[in-house]
Amino acid sequence: MTDRLVIKENTTREKILQTAIKVFSQKGFHETRMEEIAQKASVAKGTIYLYFKTKRELFSSLLSHALGLVEEAIRKGKREGQSPLSRLENLPGILLEVLSQRSEFFHLIFNNFLLMDPESRKVFQKWKENMIRALSSDLEKIPQKNSQTLPIKARIIFFFLLSLFLGFLTGDLEIKEEKTMEEIKVCYRNLLGVF
């Protein structure tokens, strides 16, 4: 396979994914048809099935992509040489930045979360466990009052961040002022130091 063909395949797949985000966002999972995605992506219906066997597989790919955006934003801090404590302290801001840059995408995921099939749930579960392992890894490098609490502490931090993320998505948590973000950071720093 030539490089040109690989680029074209990646571009076609990305075009399908980007179009699927828009169509799923407008119509929801159940009302979206693969034919409509193909038409709006300007590809043949059969082309979609070369990349995704089913609509659920396409949605699972979108979920993997969304969760990957969050992981990549977090890995960026590691590559930039931030300390484990700095990485942990920056997580709320990183999550909200990723969310605000791709809000339509994350609304799609959130609005269809309860409808996830077992494959999508596995994708989410694997991501959750990877995130908790990464949090634990950073926590192990920070002096702790009680190192026996690390596994539960990592889970509590993960679910705090997930709640923050969901609060922003649902509109229950609006961050219109810098003061609100500072209050979130203070709560989060207290959580980091509680254990």
C-alpha positions as CSV (number, residue, x, y, z in Angstrom):
1,M,0.0,0.0,0.0
2,T,1.5,3.4,-1.0
3,D,1.7,6.3,1.4
4,R,-0.7,8.2,-0.7
5,L,-3.3,5.4,-0.4
6,V,-2.8,5.3,3.4
7,I,-3.3,9.0,3.6
8,K,-6.5,8.8,1.5
9,E,-7.9,6.0,3.7
10,N,-7.1,7.9,6.9
11,T,-8.7,11.1,5.4
12,T,-11.8,9.1,4.4
13,R,-12.2,7.5,7.8
14,E,-11.7,10.9,9.5
15,K,-14.3,12.5,7.2
16,I,-16.8,9.8,8.1
17,L,-16.1,10.2,11.8
18,Q,-16.4,14.0,11.6
19,T,-19.7,13.7,9.7
20,A,-21.0,11.1,12.1
21,I,-20.4,13.5,15.0
22,K,-22.5,16.1,13.4
23,V,-25.3,13.7,12.3
24,F,-25.4,11.9,15.7
25,S,-25.4,15.2,17.5
26,Q,-28.4,16.5,15.5
27,K,-30.5,13.3,15.4
28,G,-29.3,11.1,18.2
29,F,-28.1,7.5,17.9
30,H,-31.3,5.8,17.1
31,E,-32.6,8.3,14.5
32,T,-29.2,8.4,12.6
33,R,-28.9,6.2,9.5
34,M,-25.6,5.1,8.0
35,E,-26.9,6.2,4.6
36,E,-27.3,9.7,5.8
37,I,-23.8,9.8,7.2
38,A,-22.5,8.5,3.9
39,Q,-24.4,11.1,1.9
40,K,-23.3,14.0,4.1
41,A,-19.7,12.7,4.1
42,S,-19.8,12.5,0.3
43,V,-18.9,8.8,0.3
44,A,-20.7,5.7,-0.9
45,K,-22.7,3.8,1.7
46,G,-20.5,0.8,1.2
47,T,-17.4,2.9,2.0
48,I,-18.6,3.4,5.5
49,Y,-18.9,-0.3,6.0
50,L,-15.3,-0.8,4.9
51,Y,-14.3,1.1,8.1
52,F,-17.2,0.3,10.4
53,K,-19.3,-2.9,10.3
54,T,-22.2,-1.4,12.2
55,K,-23.5,1.9,13.5
56,R,-22.6,0.8,17.0
57,E,-19.0,0.2,15.9
58,L,-18.9,3.7,14.4
59,F,-20.2,5.1,17.7
60,S,-17.7,3.1,19.7
61,S,-15.0,4.6,17.5
62,L,-16.2,8.0,18.3
63,L,-16.2,7.2,22.0
64,S,-12.6,5.9,21.7
65,H,-11.6,9.1,19.9
66,A,-13.3,11.3,22.5
67,L,-11.6,9.5,25.4
68,G,-8.3,9.6,23.5
69,L,-8.5,13.4,23.3
70,V,-8.6,13.5,27.1
71,E,-5.7,11.1,27.5
72,E,-3.6,13.0,24.9
73,A,-4.1,16.3,26.8
74,I,-2.9,14.6,30.0
75,R,0.1,13.0,28.3
76,K,1.1,16.4,27.0
77,G,1.9,17.5,30.5
78,K,4.1,14.5,31.0
79,R,6.0,15.1,27.8
80,E,6.5,18.8,28.8
81,G,8.2,17.6,32.0
82,Q,5.6,18.7,34.5
83,S,5.9,17.1,37.9
84,P,3.4,14.5,39.0
85,L,1.8,17.0,41.5
86,S,1.6,19.7,38.8
87,R,0.0,17.2,36.4
88,L,-2.6,16.3,39.0
89,E,-3.3,19.9,39.9
90,N,-3.8,20.8,36.3
91,L,-6.3,18.0,35.5
92,P,-9.5,20.0,36.0
93,G,-8.3,22.8,33.7
94,I,-7.1,20.3,31.1
95,L,-10.4,18.4,31.1
96,L,-12.5,21.6,30.8
97,E,-10.2,23.0,28.1
98,V,-10.6,19.8,26.0
99,L,-14.3,19.8,26.6
100,S,-14.8,23.4,25.6
101,Q,-12.8,22.9,22.4
102,R,-14.9,19.9,21.4
103,S,-18.2,20.5,23.2
104,E,-20.4,19.2,20.4
105,F,-18.5,16.0,20.3
106,F,-18.7,15.4,24.1
107,H,-22.4,16.3,24.2
108,L,-22.9,13.6,21.6
109,I,-21.1,11.1,23.8
110,F,-22.9,12.2,27.0
111,N,-26.4,12.2,25.4
112,N,-25.9,8.7,24.2
113,F,-24.0,7.3,27.2
114,L,-26.9,5.4,28.7
115,L,-27.6,3.8,25.3
116,M,-24.1,2.4,25.0
117,D,-23.9,-1.2,23.8
118,P,-21.6,-3.6,25.6
119,E,-18.6,-2.9,23.3
120,S,-18.8,0.9,24.0
121,R,-19.1,0.2,27.7
122,K,-15.9,-1.9,27.4
123,V,-14.2,1.0,25.7
124,F,-15.2,3.3,28.5
125,Q,-14.3,0.8,31.2
126,K,-10.8,0.3,29.7
127,W,-10.3,4.1,29.5
128,K,-11.5,4.5,33.1
129,E,-9.0,1.9,34.4
130,N,-6.2,3.4,32.3
131,M,-6.9,6.8,33.8
132,I,-7.1,5.5,37.3
133,R,-3.7,3.7,36.8
134,A,-2.2,6.9,35.5
135,L,-3.5,8.8,38.5
136,S,-2.2,6.2,40.9
137,S,1.2,6.3,39.1
138,D,1.4,10.1,39.7
139,L,0.1,9.8,43.3
140,E,2.8,7.3,44.1
141,K,5.5,9.9,43.3
142,I,4.0,12.4,45.7
143,P,4.6,12.1,49.5
144,Q,1.4,10.8,51.0
145,K,0.1,10.9,54.6
146,N,-1.2,7.4,54.1
147,S,0.1,5.4,51.1
148,Q,-2.5,2.6,51.7
149,T,-5.2,4.9,50.5
150,L,-3.7,5.4,47.0
151,P,-6.0,3.0,45.1
152,I,-9.2,4.5,46.5
153,K,-7.7,8.1,46.3
154,A,-7.1,7.6,42.5
155,R,-10.7,6.4,42.1
156,I,-12.1,9.3,44.1
157,I,-10.1,11.8,42.0
158,F,-11.2,10.2,38.8
159,F,-14.9,10.4,39.7
160,F,-14.5,14.0,41.0
161,L,-13.0,14.9,37.5
162,L,-15.8,12.9,35.8
163,S,-18.4,14.7,37.8
164,L,-16.8,18.1,36.9
165,F,-16.8,17.1,33.3
166,L,-20.5,16.0,33.4
167,G,-21.5,19.1,35.3
168,F,-20.0,21.2,32.6
169,L,-21.7,19.2,29.8
170,T,-25.2,19.3,31.4
171,G,-24.9,23.0,32.1
172,D,-25.2,22.5,35.8
173,L,-21.7,23.9,36.3
174,E,-21.0,27.1,34.3
175,I,-17.6,28.5,34.2
176,K,-18.1,32.0,33.0
177,E,-15.8,33.7,35.5
178,E,-12.2,33.0,36.4
179,K,-13.4,33.0,40.0
180,T,-15.4,29.8,39.4
181,M,-12.4,28.0,38.0
182,E,-10.3,29.1,40.9
183,E,-12.9,27.7,43.3
184,I,-12.9,24.4,41.5
185,K,-9.1,24.3,41.7
186,V,-9.2,25.0,45.5
187,C,-11.7,22.2,46.0
188,Y,-9.6,19.9,43.9
189,R,-6.3,20.8,45.7
190,N,-8.1,20.1,49.0
191,L,-9.1,16.7,47.7
192,L,-5.6,15.9,46.6
193,G,-4.3,16.8,50.2
194,V,-7.1,15.2,52.2
195,F,-5.8,11.7,52.3
